[in-house]
Amino acid sequence: MPRGNYRHFLKLFLRGESDALIVEVREQETDRLSGIVDRLSSDPAQSEFFWFDTVDGKSFAINLSLLQAVHLLWDPTPLPPDPTRYDGPIIIALRERKQTIETDTASPEQVYAFFMEIEQGLEVVPFPGFEDEDGETLLVRASEIAYVMAPLHLIEEGRLIVREELDGSDPYAEDA
């Protein structure tokens, strides 16, 4: 794989999705997914999520049990300077369902916790959830999620709130 100033893309083919999902990521996300795929269990029923950020300001969590193929793409053009800010809705795609759930929230810390819970596995929280913008609770069976996409700035804001609530220590952080 090329190194240096290249743009990197993941072209993800998910079971139940008619179109491939193409996202631009930083090189380290491509490398991290390659490593995870190499270590994946051969049991297709085992759900594990890959949580990553895109260069256009989105945060994704993909259900790897639905991953049929991944094409690691690169383009030898200069990298964009910094992620742009995505201000769209939170999108949850469910298995074998064409219509996605599109919502927003007033509780970024809950969305951050939602991503952390699905990344930790189905055994930890089978039905993670968060409050939508109206304060109504949305619960989702984690094993039925194909992918979740949320604004990266919302996830980062949630991470900061969690850290503040825990007096500066984030139980989910890798380097806490």
N, C-alpha and C positions, 0 to 999 in steps of 0.2 A: 504494500500500500504506500502511496506517496506521502512524503512528509513535507512540511513547510507551509507556504501560503496557498492552501487549497481550501475550497469550500467542500464540505462533507454533507452527504444526504443519506438518510435511511429510507429505503423503499420497502415498506412492510406489507406483506400479503397475509391478511387475517381471515381465518375461516368465518364464513357468514357475511363477509364484506365483499361487495361486487367489485369495488375499485381498490387499488393499492393505496396505502396511506404514505405520502411522500413528505418528509420533514427535513429541514436543514438543521444540522447540529454541529457542534464543535467536534474536532477530531477525537478528543478524549471520550466522548459519548459513543462514537463508533467503536473505538477500542474496547470500551467497557462492555458494550453489547456483544461483541465478538467473544470476549472472555466468558460472559454469562452463558451464551449459547453453547460454547464448548463444554461447560459443566452441567448443562441441563440434564435432568433425569430422562430416561427413555419412557417413562410413564406419562402418556399424553393427558391423563386425568389430573395430574398434579398441576395446580395453578400457582404460578409465580408471576409477579409483576416486575417490569423494568420501568423505573421512574427516571425521566431525563428531561432536560430543558432544550428548547430550540433557540436558534439565533433570532427568531422574530418575536420573542417575548412570551412564549407559551411553555407550560409545564405539562408533560404527558406521563401517563402510567399505562403501559400496554400489558394485557394479559398474555403471557408467553405461551400458555397452553393452547391459544388460538393462532399462534404464529406458524404459518405454513411455509413461509420463505422470507428471507430478508436479502435485499440487494444493497450492498454497501457501495455507494456511489461517491465520486469525487469529481471536482471541476477545478482545473488549474487557473482560477481567477482569484484576485485578492479577496481576503476575508472582509466582511463588513466590520466597521469599527466596534460597535457595541450592539447588544440586542435592542431591538426596537420594542416599544411598549404596545402590547396587545391588550385592548380594552373590551374585547368581546365577552360572550357568556362562557360559563362552565359548560362543557359538553360531555355527556356520558353516553357512549355507544354500548348497547347491550347485544349479546349473542343473538343471531338470527332475527334481528329486528331492524328494519330499515330506518324507522323514525328514532332520532336521538332525543335524549332529555337535554334541554337547554335551560339553564337557570343561572341565577346569580346569588350572592349572599352578602349579608352585612357582618358575617363572622369569619374573617380570613383565617383565624386560628383553628376553626373547625374544619375548613377545607384542607389546611396543612395537615391536621391530624388524620383526615380522611385518606390523603395520599400516603401518609406514614403507615396507617393501618392496613391498607391493601398491599403495600410493599412488604409488610412483615408476614403476610400469608393468611390464608383462609382460616387456619386453626385459631389464630389470635382473635380476629373479629370477623365472623361470617357475614354480618350485615352492617358494614360501616355506614355512616351517614353524617349529615350536616344540616343546618337550618338554611332555608332559602332566603331570598330577599324579603319575604313577607313574614319570616319567623316560623314558617311551617317546616316540619322535619321531613327530610328525604332520606329513606333507608334503601340501600341497594345490596342485593345478594352479590358478594364479591366474585363468586365463581361465574356469574352471568355477565360480568363486565368485559367487554372487548377492549375498550380503552377509555380513558378519561383525559380531558384536556382542560386546563384552566390557565388564566393569565398568570404569568410568572411573577409579576409584581404582587399579586394577591397571595401567592404561596410565600414569597419573601416577607410580606407584611405579617402573615400568620406565624411564620417562624420567629420573627422578632417579638410578637406578643407572647408566644409560648415561652421564649427565653426570659422575658421580663417577669412573667408569672412565676417562673421557677427560679427566680433570683439569679439569672444569668446562666443557668445550666440547662441545656436542651437535651432531653433524654433520647431524642432521635438523631442528634448530630453524630457524625462519624468521628469528629475530632473534639468532642465535648470534654 
